[in-house]
Amino acid sequence: MDQEKQEVLDDDELFLHNLNSTLYVKKDYDLKEFDYGWLDLIEDCLPYLDNIIRNPKRFIINEEEIVKVELARKVTVESVIHLTQHTNLIQDIDKDGDVKPSKILNINKEESMDTYENRFIHTLLSNLRLFFEMRVSATSGSSYCLDKNILKYEANTKVYGEDLKISLDVSDVTKNIQEHSGDRGELTYAERIRKVKSQIDGFFGSELMQILSKLHFEPVRSPIKKTNVILKNPNFRKAEELWNFIQSFESKDKTEKEKRDFFDKGVLKNEYDQAFLMTFIANKNFISSSQSTTESNIINQMIQRLVENLLDTDPLLTEDKIQEAFLKQIKIIKDRNESRSKKIYGILEDRLEREEKSLNDVLDLFRKEA
C-alpha cells in the first residue's frame, strides 16, 4: 500500500515537473435588459388624465363694448348701471321719463378653456407623447443575455520516457431571450404599449386639446404653479406626479458588454492541469495491465489528489468543511439517482400496464369469436 502510494506521488511530481500547458480563453458577454416601470406609471395616471380631458376647466370671459342701441344684443343690469354713470350717452328723455340712449354698453359672455391648468395638461400630454415614443423606440425588441466562452487547453508532459499529450476544446454558449410577459393581467408588453398609445392619441382628438392647439400658447415649464386646482384636485395631483416623473426620468435599462481574448495563467489553468493529471492517474490504474491496484486503492488515490487540490486552493480548509462538502454532494447525487430510478420504474410500470391491457383486449376478442 505504502509502496503504491509512493509510486503515485512520484509520478505526480514527475508529471507536474515536466508539464507544459497553455489555456486560451475567449469570452463574449452581451446583456440587454429593459425596465418597464415607466409603462406602469403611465398606465396608473391615464384614468386621471381622462377625467381631466372629459371635464376641462372653463371660465367666463366678459367682453365689454360700447355700441349703438340698435346693435345691442341684450340690455343687462350692467348696461343700465353704466348708462347712469355715463349720461353723455343719453340722447333724449321723453315726457314720460323714458330714457333713450344713443349708445349703450354691450357685454358678450364667452366660455374659455385658456386657463393655466389646461395649458399645463396640454403641455404634459405633448411631453408624454414624446417621452412615450422615445421609450418605445429604446426598448424595442426583447431582453436577452448572450454568454459565450471558448476555451482551448493544450498540454504535454513526460513520465518515465512516456510522452503524454492532450488537446481539449470547450465551447460554452448560453443565450437566454426573455420574452416580455407584460406582468399585468394577461396582456403582453407589446399589447399594453399599443393600448397606451391608443389612449394618448385619443386625448389629442379631444375638445380641450383641439382648442388649445389653435391658441399657439407658450408651453408651461417647471416649476409648476401651485394653484388651488393643482394642489387640491386628485386628478391634477396625479398629473403633476407624471410631470415630475418625466422631467426627472433616468433609464434603468441594463446594457453590459464584455469581450476578452487572453491566455489564462491563474486558477483556471491550474484546474485544467489538475484534470489532466487526474486523467493520467485514472488511465494508469484502469487501463494498464501491469497494475494490480484494488478498487479501494484507486478511489483513495483519486480522493487524495482531490483533497490536495482543494487545500492548494484554500489552505485554511478544515477537515470538517471537507467532510461536510463531501456528504452534501453524496446526498445530492443519491437523491438524484433515486429520483431518476423512480421515474424509470414509473415509465416501465405504465408501459407494462398498457401492454397487459392490450393483451387482455386481444384475448377477449378471441373468446367472443370462439
C-alpha positions in Angstrom: 0.0 0.0 0.0 2.7 2.5 1.0 4.8 1.5 -1.9 1.9 2.0 -4.4 1.1 5.4 -2.8 4.7 6.5 -3.0 4.8 5.4 -6.7 1.7 7.6 -7.5 3.2 10.5 -5.6 6.5 10.2 -7.5 4.6 10.0 -10.8 2.6 13.1 -9.9 5.7 15.1 -9.1 7.3 14.0 -12.4 4.1 14.7 -14.3 3.8 18.2 -13.0 7.6 18.9 -13.3 7.6 18.2 -17.0 4.2 19.7 -17.7 4.0 22.4 -20.4 0.5 23.7 -20.8 -1.5 26.7 -22.2 -5.1 27.7 -21.8 -6.6 30.1 -24.4 -9.8 31.8 -23.3 -12.2 33.8 -25.5 -15.1 35.5 -23.7 -18.0 37.3 -25.3 -20.7 38.6 -22.9 -23.7 40.7 -24.0 -26.6 41.7 -21.8 -29.6 43.9 -22.6 -32.3 44.1 -20.0 -35.2 46.5 -20.4 -37.1 48.1 -17.4 -40.8 48.8 -17.9 -41.5 50.7 -14.7 -42.3 53.8 -16.8 -45.1 52.0 -18.5 -46.6 51.0 -15.2 -46.7 54.6 -14.0 -48.2 55.9 -17.3 -51.0 53.3 -17.1 -51.7 54.3 -13.5 -52.0 58.0 -14.5 -54.1 57.6 -17.6 -57.5 57.3 -15.9 -56.9 60.6 -14.0 -55.9 62.4 -17.2 -59.0 61.0 -18.9 -61.1 62.6 -16.1 -59.5 66.0 -16.7 -59.9 65.7 -20.5 -63.6 64.8 -20.2 -64.3 67.7 -17.8 -61.9 70.5 -18.6 -61.8 73.6 -16.5 -63.6 76.6 -18.1 -64.1 80.3 -17.1 -66.3 83.1 -18.4 -64.8 86.0 -20.4 -66.8 89.2 -20.4 -66.1 91.4 -23.5 -67.4 94.9 -22.9 -68.2 97.1 -25.9 -70.0 100.5 -26.4 -72.3 100.1 -29.3 -75.3 101.8 -30.9 -78.6 100.9 -29.2 -79.9 99.1 -32.3 -76.8 96.9 -32.3 -77.0 95.9 -28.7 -77.9 92.2 -28.4 -79.1 92.4 -24.8 -79.5 95.1 -22.2 -78.3 93.9 -18.8 -78.1 95.3 -15.4 -74.5 96.2 -16.1 -75.6 98.2 -19.1 -78.1 100.3 -17.1 -75.5 101.0 -14.4 -73.0 102.0 -17.0 -75.5 104.4 -18.6 -76.3 106.1 -15.3 -72.6 106.7 -14.9 -72.2 108.0 -18.4 -75.1 110.4 -19.0 -73.4 111.7 -22.1 -74.6 108.6 -23.9 -78.2 109.6 -23.2 -79.7 111.0 -26.4 -83.2 112.0 -25.1 -85.7 111.7 -22.2 -89.3 111.8 -23.3 -92.2 113.3 -21.3 -93.0 110.0 -19.7 -89.4 109.9 -18.3 -88.3 107.1 -20.6 -84.6 107.3 -21.4 -83.4 107.0 -25.0 -79.7 106.4 -25.2 -77.7 106.9 -28.3 -75.2 104.2 -27.3 -75.1 101.5 -24.6 -72.7 99.1 -23.0 -72.9 95.7 -24.6 -71.4 92.7 -22.8 -70.5 89.5 -24.6 -70.0 86.5 -22.3 -67.9 83.6 -23.7 -66.6 80.4 -22.2 -62.8 79.9 -22.4 -60.5 77.0 -21.7 -57.4 79.1 -21.8 -56.5 78.5 -18.1 -53.1 77.8 -16.6 -54.3 74.3 -15.5 -55.5 73.4 -19.0 -52.2 74.7 -20.6 -50.4 72.6 -18.0 -52.4 69.5 -19.2 -51.8 70.3 -22.9 -48.1 70.6 -22.3 -48.0 67.5 -20.2 -49.7 65.4 -22.9 -47.3 66.8 -25.5 -44.4 65.8 -23.3 -45.9 62.4 -22.6 -46.4 61.6 -26.2 -42.7 62.4 -27.0 -41.5 60.6 -23.9 -43.6 57.5 -24.7 -42.3 57.3 -28.3 -38.7 57.6 -27.2 -39.1 54.8 -24.6 -40.9 52.5 -27.1 -38.0 53.1 -29.5 -35.4 52.5 -26.8 -37.0 49.3 -25.6 -37.8 47.7 -28.9 -37.0 44.0 -29.1 -36.6 41.5 -26.3 -34.3 41.4 -23.3 -31.5 38.9 -23.8 -28.3 37.6 -22.4 -25.6 36.0 -24.5 -22.7 34.4 -22.6 -20.2 32.7 -24.9 -17.0 31.2 -23.6 -14.5 29.3 -25.8 -11.5 27.6 -24.1 -8.7 25.7 -25.8 -6.4 23.7 -23.5 -3.2 22.1 -24.8 -0.6 20.3 -22.7 2.2 17.8 -22.9 4.4 16.1 -20.3 6.7 13.1 -20.0 6.6 10.4 -17.3 9.4 7.7 -17.4 10.0 8.2 -21.1 6.3 8.2 -21.9 5.1 11.3 -23.8 1.6 12.4 -22.8 -0.4 15.0 -24.8 -3.8 16.4 -24.5 -5.8 18.9 -26.6 -9.2 20.0 -25.4 -11.7 22.4 -26.9 -14.6 23.6 -24.8 -17.4 25.8 -26.2 -19.9 27.1 -23.7 -22.7 29.2 -25.3 -25.7 30.4 -23.3 -28.3 32.5 -25.0 -31.3 33.5 -23.0 -34.0 35.6 -24.7 -36.6 36.9 -22.3 -39.9 37.4 -23.9 -41.9 40.3 -22.5 -44.7 38.7 -20.4 -46.3 42.1 -19.5 -46.7 41.4 -15.8 -50.2 42.9 -15.7 -53.1 40.7 -16.3 -53.0 38.7 -19.5 -51.6 41.4 -21.8 -48.0 41.3 -23.1 -45.8 44.4 -23.1 -46.5 44.9 -26.8 -50.3 44.8 -26.2 -50.0 47.2 -23.3 -47.9 49.6 -25.3 -50.4 49.6 -28.2 -53.3 50.2 -25.7 -51.5 53.2 -24.1 -50.6 54.7 -27.5 -54.3 54.4 -28.5 -55.4 56.3 -25.3 -52.8 59.0 -25.7 -53.7 59.5 -29.4 -57.4 59.7 -28.3 -56.6 62.6 -25.9 -55.2 64.7 -28.7 -58.6 64.4 -30.5 -60.4 65.8 -27.5 -62.1 69.3 -27.4 -59.6 70.6 -24.9 -56.5 69.7 -26.9 -58.0 70.8 -30.2 -59.0 74.3 -28.9 -55.7 74.9 -27.0 -53.6 73.8 -30.0 -55.1 76.6 -32.0 -54.1 79.2 -29.4 -50.3 78.5 -30.0 -49.5 79.5 -26.4 -46.1 79.2 -24.8 -45.7 75.7 -23.3 -45.8 75.5 -19.5 -42.4 75.0 -17.8 -41.2 73.8 -14.5 -41.7 74.6 -11.7 -45.4 74.1 -11.9 -47.5 76.8 -10.2 -49.3 75.5 -7.1 -52.8 76.7 -7.9 -55.7 75.6 -5.8 -56.8 73.2 -8.5 -53.4 71.6 -8.9 -52.9 71.4 -5.1 -56.4 70.0 -4.2 -57.8 68.2 -7.2 -56.7 64.5 -7.1 -56.7 64.3 -10.9 -54.3 67.2 -11.2 -52.1 65.9 -8.3 -51.7 62.7 -10.3 -51.0 64.7 -13.4 -48.3 66.6 -11.6 -46.8 63.3 -10.4 -46.5 62.2 -14.0 -45.0 65.5 -15.0 -42.3 65.2 -12.3 -41.6 61.6 -13.3 -41.0 62.5 -17.0 -38.9 65.6 -16.0 -36.6 63.5 -13.7 -36.6 60.2 -15.6 -33.5 58.1 -15.6 -33.5 54.9 -17.6 -33.0 51.7 -15.6 -32.3 49.6 -18.7 -29.2 47.5 -18.3 -26.6 47.1 -21.1 -23.4 45.2 -20.4 -20.8 44.0 -22.8 -17.5 42.3 -22.2 -15.1 40.9 -24.8 -11.8 39.4 -23.8 -9.2 37.3 -25.6 -6.3 36.0 -23.4 -4.1 33.2 -22.2 -5.0 32.2 -18.7 -2.1 31.6 -16.3 -4.0 31.5 -13.0 -6.5 29.3 -11.1 -8.5 28.2 -14.2 -5.3 26.9 -16.0 -4.3 25.1 -12.8 -7.7 23.4 -12.6 -7.2 22.1 -16.1 -3.7 20.9 -15.3 -5.1 19.0 -12.3 -7.8 17.5 -14.5 -5.1 16.3 -16.9 -3.2 14.8 -14.0 -6.4 13.0 -12.7 -7.0 11.6 -16.2 -3.4 10.3 -16.2 -3.9 8.6 -12.8 -7.2 7.1 -13.9 -5.7 5.7 -17.2 -2.7 4.4 -15.3 -4.9 2.5 -12.9 -7.7 1.3 -15.1 -6.0 0.7 -18.5 -2.5 -0.5 -17.6 -2.5 -4.3 -17.4 0.6 -4.3 -15.2 -1.3 -2.7 -12.4 -2.8 -4.8 -9.6 -4.2 -1.9 -7.7 -7.5 -2.6 -5.9 -10.6 -0.5 -6.5 -10.2 0.8 -2.9 -6.7 2.0 -3.7 -7.8 3.7 -6.8 -10.5 5.5 -5.0 -8.1 6.6 -2.3 -5.6 7.9 -4.8 -8.3 9.9 -6.6 -9.6 11.3 -3.4 -6.1 12.2 -2.3 -5.5 14.2 -5.4 -8.8 16.0 -5.0 -8.1 16.9 -1.4 -4.6 18.1 -2.2 -6.1 20.3 -4.9 -8.7 21.7 -2.5 -6.0 22.5 0.1 -3.9 24.2 -2.6 -6.9 26.4 -3.5 -7.7 27.1 0.2 -5.0 26.3 2.8 -7.5 27.2 5.6 -9.9 24.5 4.6 -10.7 22.2 7.6 -11.4 18.5 7.7 -15.0 19.3 8.9 -15.7 21.5 6.0 -14.3 18.9 3.5 -16.4 16.2 5.1 -19.5 18.4 5.1 -19.0 19.2 1.4 -18.5 15.5 0.5 -21.5 14.3 2.5 -23.7 17.1 0.9 -22.7 16.1 -2.6 -23.1 12.4 -1.8 -26.7 13.1 -0.6 -27.5 15.2 -3.7 -26.2 12.5 -6.1 -28.0 9.7 -4.2 -31.3 11.7 -4.2 -30.9 12.5 -7.9 -30.3 8.8 -8.7 -33.2 7.7 -6.6 -35.5 10.2 -8.3 -34.3 9.1 -11.7 -34.9 5.4 -10.8 -38.4 6.2 -9.7 -39.1 7.9 -13.0 -37.8 4.9 -14.9 -39.8 2.4 -12.8 -42.9 4.6 -13.3 -42.4 4.6 -17.1 -41.9 0.8 -17.1 -44.9 0.1 -15.0 -47.1 2.3 -17.2 -45.8 0.5 -20.3 -46.4 -2.9 -18.8 -50.0 -1.9 -17.7 -50.7 -0.7 -21.3 -49.3 -3.9 -22.8 -51.3 -6.0 -20.3 -54.5 -4.2 -21.2 -53.8 -4.5 -24.9 -53.2 -8.3 -24.5 -56.4 -8.7 -22.5 -58.4 -6.9 -25.2 -57.0 -9.3 -27.8 -57.9 -12.3 -25.6 -61.4 -11.0 -25.1 -61.8 -10.7 -28.9 -60.7 -14.3 -29.4 -63.1 -15.5 -26.7 -66.0 -13.7 -28.4 -65.2 -15.2 -31.8 -64.8 -18.7 -30.3 
